[in-house]
Amino acid sequence: MTKQVKVGNILIGGGAAVSIQSMLNVPANDIEGSIKQAKELERAGCEIIRAAVPDMNAVKLIAALKENVTMPVVADIHFDYRLAIEAVAAGVDKIRINPGNIGDMSRVKAVADACRPKNIPIRIGVNSGSVEKEILAKYGSPTCEALCESALYHASLLEKFDYTNIVLSMKSSDVKTMVDAYKLASEKCDYPMHLGVTEAGTERMGIIKSAAGLGALLLQGIGDTIRVSLTADPVKEIYAAKDILKALDIRTDGVQFVSCPTCGRTKIDLISIATEVENRLRDCKKNIKVAVMGCAVNGPGEAREADIGIAGGDGTGLIFKKGEIVKKVPEDKLIEELIKEVELL
């Protein structure tokens, strides 16, 4: 089991629930726009929010976020150690920085000394593009071994000052490299792991790559907090992360959907019905399984594990619970009747 760190009111590692993160993509100087997006993400289910802090003026965003959202705030720092220290003073809950990129050891010590009194964790975020030249030369490319060695090197810089309130990430856009890097690191240390496939792509491919990489690790018990990276509205990252955790039975809050792929026996527009049902119930918090089936003959039996479901016929639909038919309804009332039944559960 990994060590446990506390980020605001969220625990990471040590057996705590896997938490969901995202990152603001509004310019850091647009405080109003950043707050608006952060609130949207929080409503969608984001539990930890990260914001880029590219300069001193952007530190104002940290304080503004702390005043307007309840989820913990992470400051993403590149190179300038003074930004990390000012973000701590502004009330940030976690710092993302690579100690080896901020200068001599006095600067590393200064960041550790600023974070220690407030128990603020530091995430060491290594990716394929940030591996040190010496390590790249050793392995020839950003291999899983290179990513792991880089992450542990950065951790060792903090450890010199007796600072171990650390979270590690070793992201790659190559799924296998990312998976192998985390597996290797989990064998070498007990720091909690922030999982992610970086530069995963647009919504379609990004979700596929993230599900493959995160799923491979989470099913082995590796990973304590996750971020699905998409070239899309970050709210979609939250929905994707929640769905991945549901698919793995790591989270059971909210609706799990079962729907058939349709065939020549299907007599209703099941694709549009299933899409509408999923959208209508996306924010439902009930721990239930909902089925949308195309065949009135086989549907209820095939989805007997569902708490509630519908199956289409020829102008008439069925509502069933645990495989047992409870009522027949007109096809055009099928969705509304399902939603009513869900509300009664």
Secondary structure, DSSP 8 states (H G I E B T S, - for coil): ----EEETTEEESTT---EEEEE--S-TT-HHHHHHHHHHHHHHT--EEEEE--SGGGHHHHHHHHHH-SS-EEEE--S-HHHHHHHHHTT-SEEE--GGGS-SHHHHHHHHHHHGGGT--EEEEEETTT--HHHHHHHSS--HHHHHHHHHHHHHHHHTTT---EEEEEE-SSHHHHHHHHHHHHHH----BEE--TT--BHHHHHHHHHHHHHHHHTTT--SEEE---BS-HHHHHHHHHHHHHHTTS--SS-EEEE----TT--S-HHHHHHHHHHHTTT-----EEEEES-TTTHHHHTTT-SEEEEE-SSEEEEEETTEEEEEEEGGGHHHHHHHHHHH-
